Amino acid sequence: MRISRAATSIAALSLLAISACGSVDSTAPAGEAASPAADGQSQSAAAGSEDVAQGAYVNVVKLTGIAWFDRMKVGVEEFAKESGQSAVQTGPSTDSPELQVGIIQGLIAKKPAGMGIVPSDPGAVDAVIGQAKSAGIKVVTHEAPQLKSPDADIEAFDNAVYGQKIMSGLGQCMQGEGEYVQFVGKLTATTHMAWANAGSAEQEKTFPKMVRIGDPVESSDNADVAYQKAKQLLQAHPKLKGFTGASSQDVPGIARAVQEAGLQEDTCVHGTGVPSETKQYLTDGSIDSIYFWDPAAAGQAVMKATQMLAEGKQLSDGMDLGVEGYTKMKQSPDNPKVFLGDAALSATKDDVDSWGF
């Protein structure tokens, strides 16, 4: 049996006091990119670039139509309102590195002043980032701390610390023992794998009686895929007690499987989530705690950094981007182009309603 929800809530909230500063875990396993949808690349590229004016700012996300990036779009629109600049957000309708690259290539021809990119697969966008820079476009990435090609990368926090927080919450919920599974959106998603790797290392160090089943499970950033795979895992491993999810789509899918099986009191679920999207599962105990950063704040911070660079300004250690969680950026010792914020958040059923998204 897991520890009480109240105890878990207190533990999860106490983790927010830990500073999200330090070195970024930039390791990620090699992987093959997903196959593009038939005839989809040129169509998506055209659709993604049609509303971008020359000299504007654009944020290209890995996937549109999900709550996480809908919220990020709010931040891009807030940047436009505050700065007086034209700014839009776009991306493919499915999580496809090829489609995202096609959109970026289409945008280069539009000659925006700056471009933010949240890569589906950081390695896949490396060359096209170079093309954008050659065209005089400033490029700032998010969730891609290992890349050297962009002008800068803005991270919400130290990725290793974030992974450790998720595992600390799961370990306390599981009372330090039992089998668990880690989910990631893609095995090629650098930040997802950094969180999983840091979490696994934290488990081995702090919760040695816990056992991870296999390697991280890929959900393709799709809640239905996460649901089907979690359902299969629960059936195949009757002693399975815990899940972590890296993608914002992982924990809702996992929770659905836990809920259907009636295992809310026997299974711990911790991972990245959007408050509004996970509230129902937090309320009934199918999810125990979510961890996140405000995508709107991240989108706004990325756009502000992009504008600074486009205007010839320099990004520096300790800079203030004027966005909560990004007021004292720390330059990474591992990659000087990476700047770390302190924007980590978490929520349980007790405080999920306090967030407006």
N, C-alpha and C positions, 0 to 999 in steps of 0.2 A: 504493500500500500504506500502511496506517496504521502508527503507531509501535507498539512492543511493548506488550503488556499490562502488564508490570512498570512501564514508564515512565509509562503512563497511570495506574496505581494510585497511584504516588508523587505524581503531579501532582494527582490528585483528592483525596488525603488532605491534601496541603499547603494546599488551598483552605479547609479547616476552620479554619485559623488566622485567616482574614479575619473581622473583626467584622461581625456582621449588624445594624448600627445605621445610622441615617440616615433620610432621608425616604422615605415610601412612594409608589410610583408608583400614583396613584389613577386613572389614565386607563384607559378601556375603551370599545370601540366599542359603538354602539347595536346592538341585535339584537332579534329577535322571540323571545318565549318559546315553548317547545315546547307542542304541543297536548296537553291532558289525555286520558287514556284514557277511553273511554266509560264513564259511570256510575261512574268510579273515585274521584272526588273525595270524595263524601260517605262512601263506604265506608272510604277510607283515613283520613279525618279522624276517624271514629268509632273505628277500630281504633287510631289513634295516641294517643287521649286517654283510653281506657277505664281504664288502670291508673295514672293520675296523680291523687293525692289533693290536696285543697285545702291550700295552704301548702307543697307539695313543690317540688322543683326538677326541671326537665326539659330535656334537650338534644335539639333537633330537627335532624337531619342531612339532607343533601340526598338521601341514598340509603342504604338498608339492604341487608344481604346481601353486602357486599364486604369484603375484608380490612381496608381502611383504616378503615372505620367500625366494624367489629367490634372493632378495637383501641381506637378512641376510647371505645367502650362500657365497656371495662375501666377507663379513667380515671374515667368517671362513677360506676361502681360503687365505685372506690377512694375517691372523694370522699364518697360516701354512708357508707362504712365509717368513714372518719376523722372526719367531721363529725357523724355520728349523725343526719343529715337523710335524708329520703326523696328519692331521686333516680333518675330513669330516663332512658333514651334512646329516641327513636323517630324515624320518618321514613318517607317513601314507599318502596315497593319498586322504583320506577323513578325515574330522574332527571327529575322533572317539577316545574317551578316552581308550576304550578297545584295539584298534589296537595300539595306542601309547604305552600302557603298555606292550603289546606283543613284540614290537620292543625293548623296554628297557630291557626286560628279555632276549631277544636274544643277546643283546649287552653285558650284564653282563658276559656271557660265553666267550666272546672274550677278556675280561680283559683289557679294555682301561685304560689309566692312569687317565683320567678325562672325565666327561660327563656334557655337558650343556643340560638343558631341558627347553623348553617353553611348559608348560602343557596345554593340551586341557581342562582338569578339574583337578585343583590342588589336590583336595581330592582324585582323582582316582590314582594319582601317588605316594601318600604318602608312601604306604607300599613298593612299588618297589624301591623307593629311598633308603629306609632302606636296602633292599637287595643289592643294588649296593654298599653302604657304607660298609656293612659287607664283601663284596668281595674285599675291599681295593680300591675302585674307588671313587675319589673325585667328588662331585656333586654340580653344581652351577645352580640354576634356574633363570628364567627371567619371569616376569609377574606372580609371585606367592609369594607375600610378606607376606602372612599369614602362610606359611609353616614353621615348626620348624625342619623338617627332613633333608633338604639339608645342606651341609657345608656352603653355602652362597647363597644369592639371589641378583642379580644385577638389579636395576631398572633405567630406563632412567631419572626418575624425581619422584617427589611426586605425587601420583595418584590423590589425592583430588584436587590439584592445576590444574592438567591437565583437569579434569572434569569441574572445574570452568571456565577455559579459553574457553572451547567449548561452555558452556552455555552463557558466557558473549558475545561471538561473535553472537550466535543465538539471544539473547535478544536484542542486538542493531539492528540487521537486522530486527527483528519483531517489532521494536519500542516499545518493552516492553509490548505487549499485543497480545492475540490470543491463539489459540490451537496449541499444538505441540505434537510430538511423539518421544520417544527415542528408538533406536534400539541397541541391543547388539548381539555379535556373539553367545554366550551361556549364559544362566542364571547362570550357574555354573562357568563362567570365572570371577575370582576374580577381576582382574583389570578392566574389562569391567563394572562390577557392581559397582566398586568403582567410576569410572568416572560418571556413570549414577546417582548414589546416591548423589555424590558431586554436580553434575550439577542440579539435582532436588532441592537440598537444596539451591543452589545459586539462582535458579529461584524464589523460595518462598521468599527469603530474598530481592533480588534486583529487581525482575520483578513480583510483586504480581498480576498483571493483566493478566499474562500468565497462561494457564491451560494445564497441561499434560493430554493427553487422555490415560487412563488405565496405566498398568504396562509396563516396558520395553518389547519390541517385540524381539523375538529370530529369528535370521537369519541363524543360523548354519554356520556362516562364509561363506555364499554362496550368491553371487550377484544376482543370479536368484531368490532365495528365498526372498531376500530383495526387489527385483523388484515386485514380485507378491504381497507381503504383503503391500508394499507402494501403489501399484495400488488400492488394495482393500480399504485401509484406505482413500485414496483421494476420492474414490467414495462414501464411507460411511459417510465421514465428509467433506462436502462442504466448511466449514469454516476453515479447517486445513491450517495453515500458516507456520509450521516449522517442521523440522526433525533434530535429531542428530543421529550420527552413531558411534558406538564404534569399530566395526570390520572394517578393511580396505576394506572389501567387501560390507559393508552396504551402504556407500554413492554412489558408482557407480550404485548399484541396485536402490536405491531411486531416483537418478538423472535420470535414464532411464524412470522411471514412471512419474516424473515431466515433463521431456522433451516431452514424448508422449502426455501428457495432455495439453501441451502448457502453463504450469503454472510457467515458469521461473521467471516472473516478480511479481508473487503473492506468491511464496513459498520460504522459506529460508532453505537451507540445509548446515549444518555444521557437521564436524566429522572427524574421523581418515581416512587418505587416502594416497595413493602413488602418487606423482606428475605425473609420466608418465601415470598412470592408470586413473587419474581424469582430466587430462588437457582438453580433449574435452568438458567435462561437465562444468569445470570452465570457459572456453572460451565462451560458449553460455549461461551461467548464471544458468544452472541446479544445480550447486553446487556453493555456495558463498565463502566458505573458508574450507581448509583442515588443519588438525592438525596432527602432526606426530613426530617421531624421526627417525633417519637414522637406519634402521634395520641392515645395514652392520656394523655400529659403535657398535651397541648393541651386535651383534654376536662376533665381535672382542673383546669387553670388557669382555664378558662372558668367552670366551676362555682364555684370559689372566689371569683372576681371577682363573680359573680352574687350569691353569698351575702353578700359584703361590702356590696354596694349594697343588698340587701334588708334588711340590719341597720342601714342608715343611715350606713355608713362611706363615706369618699371614696377614690377611686383617685387615685394621684399618681405623679409622675415619680420613678423610683428604687424603687418599691414592690417588696416581696418577696412573691410568691404562694406560696412554700414548695414549689415544684415545680421540678425541675432544668430549666434553660433559661429559667425565668421568675422568677429571683430578684432581678433588677435591671432592672425594666421601664423602657423609655424612652418617654416621651410624644412622639408624633409632632408635628413642627412644622407639618405639613400639616393635621392634624385632631386637635384636643386630646382627642377621645374615643377615639383609637387609642393602644394601648400595645404596644410592640414588645419581644419577648423576644430571646434569643440561643440558639436551639434547633436551628439547622441541623446536619444530619448527612449523611454519605455512606457508601457501601459499595461495594466491588468483590468479585470472587470470592475475594480473599485474606482478607477479614474479614467476609463476610456472615454467617458462622456465629456471630459474636460478639453478634448481636442476638437477643433472645428473642421476636421477633414477626415 
